[in-house]
């Protein structure tokens, strides 16, 4: 069957080694594009799913136990298998093709030895549905998780000098009124290491035609464009993850937690974390606790802290893929109604000349009296979520009069200069970062130019002026000038 499907797929590599994949159907294109990714770097593909499913310790040993437990608090293979069965037929066909493409690669490359996943199953695609740097789950501190559930023998040691993936991104869209060719321009400038994502094109006879960056192992173009539209994601500063301080009450041998005037029982379950040792496979069994807010991940000030975050894998994977096929602004906005993006801002441009900025569509609607950057009182029903804000009720701007939109991982209140959303019209939790120097710099270079071309937009993106230094250097110079001569030295 795999060989028969492979006959419906072509993979052509250009002079730079970039794969251009074509399939008869979208599923054929997915089959080919994941096969091409495996050709380029199977190790990175597998590692992303080892991480996503909480199986890293099976490859790396005890040191990864708590990273695996963190994932297993949210990722349950049995639940994902049920969700796979409940997915729409078109999405199941893509997940089937994804697994088939990887398994066909392994079958035709016997010298490649997987570290953990010897056979990929379609439901596994639901474990990793959004391609940004660090998902919501990674906000959980591993040392604190281990302190709550663990023992000193397996507790992770903090590593301050470990190399970290570069974070942040810059996105700019320029309207036709502000370009030399009177067509919209889109700048996609992700701040990642050279090998963090693959670059490819995937097309099909069913209308798929997307080019751009693909996070290893995923079957959608995360940042890129098709023949009609382009999209750029920047990691957001919106607050879409909450912690609840739960008051635990003991009655005999049973534990409960306070919620309003009630005492619901806390839920306990067992999670088994397999890990590799020099003597062979082993496993650690951990009893974990939950409230209706989510799993308990640490303790603080005598309270148990539960975490709540988006858990919509079907919608998230659907939204990530469907965005690559939209033809116009109306279609793009309709896909975002799935409200399954919690960690990305989006810059958009299309062939009709529209440009736009959109905030994450999954931002929980909450009582703005509370400080949601800190744990809130889990016993107070007023701290419950009340749906999500979605597109219309979040900061966004479409075709602003200033002729550009941008985002640099900062707040949404300067994305379009004077035409930006107004800060006083939105809850505080829509932003936790404020404005950063990159945003100030982007405004500076965009306001200074008209009639942009591809070249001049690229030059603006690489403008070497350092906005932050304009604020930081003068006080240092004044302090140096005021210092006594006998205290000055040259290093």
C-alpha positions, -999 to 999 in steps of 0.1 A, spaced: 0 0 0 28 24 9 46 17 -24 14 22 -43 9 56 -26 45 66 -33 38 62 -70 14 91 -68 40 114 -53 70 132 -68 98 148 -48 121 172 -67 150 189 -49 162 223 -62 198 235 -63 197 243 -26 183 208 -16 148 222 -8 122 195 -15 93 203 -38 66 177 -32 36 170 -54 8 145 -49 -25 137 -65 -44 144 -33 -35 164 -2 -29 131 16 -4 121 -11 14 154 -6 15 149 31 29 114 25 56 128 4 65 158 25 70 138 57 90 113 37 112 141 25 116 155 60 127 120 71 153 120 43 166 153 55 167 146 93 147 116 107 164 121 141 148 155 145 114 143 133 114 114 158 128 135 186 100 160 184 74 132 188 94 115 215 92 148 234 56 154 225 44 121 238 65 120 270 89 93 259 123 111 260 134 90 290 131 59 270 160 72 249 179 94 274 174 78 307 164 90 342 174 126 335 143 130 313 117 114 337 102 147 348 101 162 313 81 130 303 58 133 333 51 169 324 39 158 289 20 128 302 -1 150 325 -18 161 293 -9 136 266 -27 102 270 -24 78 240 -58 63 247 -74 97 247 -56 107 215 -67 74 198 -103 82 207 -99 118 193 -83 104 162 -114 82 156 -136 113 162 -117 135 138 -133 146 105 -126 121 76 -103 146 57 -81 151 88 -79 113 95 -68 108 59 -39 133 64 -29 117 97 -30 83 80 -8 96 52 16 112 77 21 79 95 23 59 63 50 83 49 72 79 80 67 41 81 75 38 44 107 57 50 117 34 77 108 3 56 129 16 27 159 27 49 167 -3 71 200 13 82 181 41 100 174 29 136 147 48 155 156 56 191 121 49 204 93 50 178 98 19 156 63 24 140 43 56 137 6 56 144 -18 82 129 -31 94 162 4 105 172 0 135 150 -24 149 175 3 151 201 22 179 183 -3 202 166 13 236 167 48 245 155 60 274 177 91 274 200 80 258 232 44 249 238 21 259 267 30 228 286 67 238 287 57 267 311 56 241 339 88 242 359 104 208 359 123 213 393 91 223 410 72 194 394 98 170 407 98 187 442 60 180 444 60 145 431 95 134 432 126 123 451 161 137 452 175 108 432 157 118 400 152 155 405 166 175 376 195 197 383 192 233 370 215 239 340 221 275 334 247 272 306 227 248 284 223 261 248 188 273 242 169 277 210 168 314 199 133 328 207 112 356 192 103 366 157 96 397 136 67 398 111 58 427 88 31 432 62 31 462 39 -1 474 21 -2 480 -17 -5 517 -10 30 516 5 48 494 -21 64 503 -54 45 475 -72 12 482 -55 10 447 -42 11 436 -5 45 424 8 51 400 37 83 397 57 87 364 76 116 366 100 116 338 126 143 338 152 153 302 153 185 283 147 193 273 112 181 237 117 150 243 138 127 239 109 127 224 74 119 244 43 98 229 16 70 232 -9 39 209 -10 14 209 -38 -15 187 -49 -40 183 -77 -66 192 -50 -54 228 -48 -28 226 -21 2 249 -29 21 260 2 58 270 6 76 278 38 89 266 71 78 233 86 86 223 122 102 189 120 77 161 119 46 182 112 26 180 80 17 217 76 36 248 66 39 267 98 51 301 84 49 307 46 26 314 17 5 299 -11 -4 314 -44 -28 338 -29 -20 344 8 9 345 33 10 341 71 36 348 97 35 338 134 53 355 163 52 340 198 27 360 218 27 379 250 -10 372 256 -18 352 288 -36 320 279 -23 297 307 -35 300 343 -25 286 376 -50 280 405 -40 279 441 -61 250 455 -70 247 492 -66 210 502 -88 197 530 -81 163 546 -110 142 560 -97 110 574 -76 94 548 -93 113 519 -82 146 504 -106 172 490 -103 207 477 -124 237 485 -146 252 457 -171 277 468 -192 260 495 -183 225 483 -155 201 489 -150 180 457 -126 151 460 -93 156 444 -87 131 416 -57 108 418 -43 87 390 -11 68 383 13 76 354 40 52 345 71 68 330 94 42 313 131 51 311 163 36 299 191 23 321 224 5 315 207 -26 328 177 -24 305 143 -8 306 128 4 339 99 26 349 88 51 375 52 51 388 40 84 399 6 92 416 -6 125 402 -34 147 414 -59 169 396 -88 193 403 -113 204 377 -90 232 368 -62 208 357 -33 188 370 -14 198 402 22 208 391 37 223 423 30 237 457 33 273 470 24 290 503 6 259 516 -15 255 485 -14 230 457 -11 247 423 -31 234 394 -25 246 358 -51 251 331 -43 255 294 -58 249 260 -64 212 251 -80 211 217 -58 189 196 -83 182 168 -91 218 163 -54 229 167 -42 205 140 -71 214 117 -65 251 121 -28 247 115 -34 228 82 -64 246 69 -46 280 71 -22 268 45 -51 264 20 -70 297 24 -74 319 -6 -85 352 9 -90 371 41 -126 359 46 -114 323 44 -85 330 68 -108 345 94 -132 316 91 -105 291 98 -94 311 129 -130 306 142 -117 272 154 -101 292 182 -73 267 187 -42 290 186 -31 300 221 6 309 216 9 329 184 2 363 170 -3 363 132 7 387 105 -13 382 72 -11 395 36 -28 384 4 -29 389 -33 -60 410 -30 -40 436 -11 -52 429 24 -29 430 54 -38 422 90 -27 415 125 -45 389 146 -40 381 183 -42 344 195 -78 332 191 -77 311 223 -75 337 250 -98 326 279 -124 352 289 -117 360 326 -126 385 353 -101 413 348 -101 421 386 -77 393 392 -40 393 384 -38 363 360 0 364 359 0 348 394 -19 319 408 -55 328 415 -78 314 443 -91 281 430 -118 281 456 -134 312 442 -159 305 414 -153 340 400 -119 328 387 -135 304 362 -130 308 325 -161 320 306 -153 309 270 -127 324 248 -124 358 232 -119 346 196 -110 370 167 -136 397 170 -132 403 207 -94 403 207 -69 430 195 -67 429 157 -64 453 128 -72 448 91 -60 472 63 -49 500 86 -46 535 71 -9 538 80 -1 511 54 17 485 75 14 460 104 41 444 124 48 424 155 80 416 174 66 394 202 55 425 221 21 440 228 -6 445 201 -10 482 208 17 494 184 13 469 156 -1 495 132 13 528 145 -16 552 152 -41 527 138 -33 501 164 -59 486 187 -64 507 218 -50 493 251 -79 507 272 -104 486 252 -91 452 262 -84 433 294 -49 434 310 -43 397 302 -42 404 265 -6 414 270 21 406 296 52 420 279 46 456 269 65 472 241 100 460 233 129 477 215 124 456 184 89 470 181 101 506 185 127 499 158 102 484 135 80 514 138 110 536 131 121 519 99 85 515 86 76 551 92 108 562 74 101 546 41 75 545 13 72 526 -19 87 494 -5 102 468 -27 112 433 -17 148 445 -14 140 476 6 118 457 30 146 432 35 170 460 41 146 475 66 144 442 85 182 442 88 186 479 97 215 479 121 204 508 143 200 495 179 170 513 194 176 500 230 212 513 229 199 549 222 184 547 257 211 527 275 243 542 262 239 580 270 235 573 308 266 551 307 286 578 289 275 605 314 284 582 343 318 577 327 324 614 322 314 621 357 336 595 373 369 606 389 399 600 367 416 578 392 387 554 391 387 550 353 405 521 337 407 505 303 400 468 300 
